[in-house]
Amino acid sequence: MQKATWQGDSSNLNMNLYATKKTAAEGMLDIALFLANVTHMKTVIEQGAGFRYYIAVLTLISFSLALQIVAGVLIIIIARRDLNVVSNQKRLDYLNNVATGVIFVTTVINFFISFFGSKRTGFFHTDLTFTRI
């Protein structure tokens, strides 16, 4: 097991500590998005099947939740490996790229959820009648 060393100035950079903190922050953001999607799914279900994009939004939210679970598992696997071990670096790089791809697809899906998932709530006045003076 050969450890990678970083040759620089007088300060040492612990890449494993940096990667672990980055992965933990990424995981917390994934949990926040997961909870937001669960709340959005609950809202859509409460609105009922009369909502115009009901099936589409529920499908997109379900797919997004599944991808977030996959991303979460990948993040846990990445966080448990030591980046300083040279034999782990290629695999961790690959897993990191896969996790980034999954998170990107999840972001695109959540864009469409936001686009189709809005229903008029009645908070804004939409009557556009004008009276002539």
C-alpha positions as CSV (number, residue, x, y, z in Angstrom):
1,M,0.0,0.0,0.0
2,Q,1.8,3.0,-1.2
3,K,0.8,6.4,0.1
4,A,0.8,9.4,-2.2
5,T,2.8,12.4,-1.0
6,W,2.3,16.0,-2.0
7,Q,5.5,18.0,-2.5
8,G,5.0,21.7,-2.0
9,D,6.1,24.5,0.2
10,S,6.3,24.2,3.9
11,S,2.6,23.4,4.4
12,N,1.3,19.9,3.9
13,L,-2.0,19.4,2.2
14,N,-3.9,16.3,3.4
15,M,-5.9,15.4,0.3
16,N,-7.8,12.7,2.1
17,L,-9.1,15.2,4.7
18,Y,-10.1,17.7,2.0
19,A,-11.9,15.0,0.0
20,T,-13.7,13.7,3.0
21,K,-14.9,17.2,4.0
22,K,-16.0,17.9,0.4
23,T,-17.9,14.6,0.2
24,A,-19.6,15.2,3.6
25,A,-20.7,18.7,2.4
26,E,-22.0,17.1,-0.9
27,G,-23.9,14.5,1.1
28,M,-25.5,17.2,3.3
29,L,-26.7,19.0,0.2
30,D,-28.0,15.8,-1.2
31,I,-30.0,15.2,2.0
32,A,-31.5,18.7,1.8
33,L,-32.6,18.2,-1.8
34,F,-34.0,14.7,-0.9
35,L,-36.1,16.2,1.9
36,A,-37.2,19.1,-0.4
37,N,-38.3,16.5,-3.0
38,V,-40.2,14.5,-0.4
39,T,-42.0,17.6,0.7
40,H,-42.8,18.5,-2.9
41,M,-44.1,15.0,-3.6
42,K,-46.4,15.2,-0.5
43,T,-47.7,18.6,-1.8
44,V,-48.4,17.2,-5.3
45,I,-50.1,14.1,-3.8
46,E,-52.3,16.4,-1.7
47,Q,-53.2,18.5,-4.7
48,G,-54.7,15.3,-6.2
49,A,-54.9,13.8,-9.7
50,G,-56.8,16.9,-11.0
51,F,-53.5,18.7,-11.3
52,R,-52.5,18.9,-15.0
53,Y,-49.0,17.4,-14.7
54,Y,-49.8,15.1,-11.8
55,I,-48.3,11.9,-13.3
56,A,-45.4,13.6,-14.9
57,V,-44.3,15.5,-11.8
58,L,-44.8,12.4,-9.6
59,T,-42.7,10.3,-12.0
60,L,-39.9,13.0,-12.1
61,I,-39.9,13.3,-8.3
62,S,-39.7,9.6,-7.9
63,F,-36.8,9.3,-10.4
64,S,-35.0,12.2,-8.7
65,L,-35.4,10.5,-5.3
66,A,-34.0,7.2,-6.7
67,L,-31.0,9.1,-8.3
68,Q,-30.4,10.9,-5.0
69,I,-30.3,7.5,-3.2
70,V,-27.7,6.3,-5.8
71,A,-25.7,9.5,-5.3
72,G,-25.8,9.1,-1.6
73,V,-24.5,5.5,-1.7
74,L,-21.7,6.6,-4.1
75,I,-20.8,9.5,-1.7
76,I,-20.7,7.1,1.2
77,I,-18.4,4.7,-0.7
78,I,-16.2,7.5,-1.8
79,A,-15.9,8.9,1.8
80,R,-14.9,5.5,3.2
81,R,-11.9,5.1,0.9
82,D,-8.5,6.6,1.6
83,L,-7.5,9.0,-1.3
84,N,-3.8,8.9,-0.2
85,V,-3.5,5.3,-1.1
86,V,-2.3,5.3,-4.8
87,S,-4.2,2.1,-5.7
88,N,-7.5,3.7,-4.6
89,Q,-7.1,6.9,-6.6
90,K,-8.1,5.7,-10.1
91,R,-11.3,4.0,-8.7
92,L,-12.1,7.0,-6.5
93,D,-11.7,9.3,-9.5
94,Y,-14.1,7.1,-11.5
95,L,-16.7,6.9,-8.7
96,N,-16.4,10.7,-8.2
97,N,-17.1,11.2,-11.9
98,V,-20.1,8.9,-11.8
99,A,-21.4,10.7,-8.7
100,T,-21.0,14.0,-10.4
101,G,-22.9,12.7,-13.4
102,V,-25.7,11.4,-11.3
103,I,-26.0,14.7,-9.4
104,F,-26.0,16.6,-12.7
105,V,-28.9,14.5,-14.1
106,T,-30.7,15.0,-10.7
107,T,-30.3,18.7,-11.1
108,V,-31.7,18.7,-14.6
109,I,-34.7,16.6,-13.4
110,N,-35.3,19.0,-10.6
111,F,-35.4,21.8,-13.0
112,F,-38.2,20.1,-14.9
113,I,-39.9,19.4,-11.5
114,S,-39.8,23.1,-10.7
115,F,-41.1,24.0,-14.2
116,F,-44.0,21.6,-14.3
117,G,-44.6,21.3,-10.6
118,S,-46.1,24.7,-10.0
119,K,-49.9,25.0,-9.7
120,R,-51.7,28.3,-9.3
121,T,-52.3,28.9,-5.7
122,G,-54.6,31.9,-5.9
123,F,-52.1,34.2,-4.2
124,F,-51.8,36.5,-7.2
125,H,-54.7,38.3,-8.8
126,T,-54.9,37.3,-12.5
127,D,-57.9,39.3,-13.6
128,L,-56.6,41.5,-16.4
129,T,-59.8,43.4,-17.3
130,F,-59.3,47.1,-17.9
131,T,-61.8,49.9,-17.7
132,R,-61.8,52.8,-20.1
133,I,-61.7,56.2,-18.8
